[in-house]
Amino acid sequence: MLALLTLAAGFEAGGDALVRSGLHAPTMQARIAFMAAGAVVLFIYGISVNLPPWDFGRLLGVYVALFFVVAQLINLLAFGIRPALPICAGGILIISGGLLITFWQA
């Protein structure tokens, strides 16, 4: 389950990164290629996160935390942007909230 959610977060953040790259690509051919690849990856994300028969509302906390971590890694590796202190502080809150939603036994 955790591996599939991490993979889905990678597809979502990666697809977004491809579309972002397409918006800023130097040629029309590169723009179309990046955006088409982004559309395919985001479609795969939609399937991967919705196909399993899980209570996604319950897993949403861990998914949002995973998405934050994966998105920051992609932002660093693909665009060279290091998270600033406010992003790190907010990330701690996101991850804390994800853990709370996931592990609080009501």
Residue pairs with C-beta under 8 A, 6 or more apart in sequence:
1 52
1 54
1 59
2 62
2 66
4 48
4 52
5 49
5 59
5 62
5 63
5 66
6 66
6 70
7 48
8 45
8 48
8 49
8 63
9 63
9 66
9 67
9 69
9 70
9 71
10 70
10 74
11 41
11 42
11 44
11 45
11 48
12 42
12 45
12 49
12 67
13 67
13 70
13 71
13 74
14 41
14 74
15 38
15 39
15 40
15 41
15 42
15 44
15 45
16 38
16 42
16 71
17 38
17 74
17 75
17 78
17 79
18 34
18 35
18 37
18 38
18 41
19 34
19 35
19 38
19 39
19 42
20 79
21 34
21 38
21 78
22 30
22 31
22 32
22 33
22 34
22 35
22 37
22 38
23 31
23 35
25 31
25 33
25 34
49 56
49 63
50 56
56 63
58 101
58 102
59 102
60 101
61 97
61 98
61 99
61 100
61 101
61 102
62 98
62 99
62 101
62 102
63 98
64 94
64 97
64 98
65 94
65 95
65 97
65 98
65 99
66 98
68 91
68 94
68 95
69 91
69 95
72 83
72 87
72 91
75 81
75 83
76 82
76 83
83 91
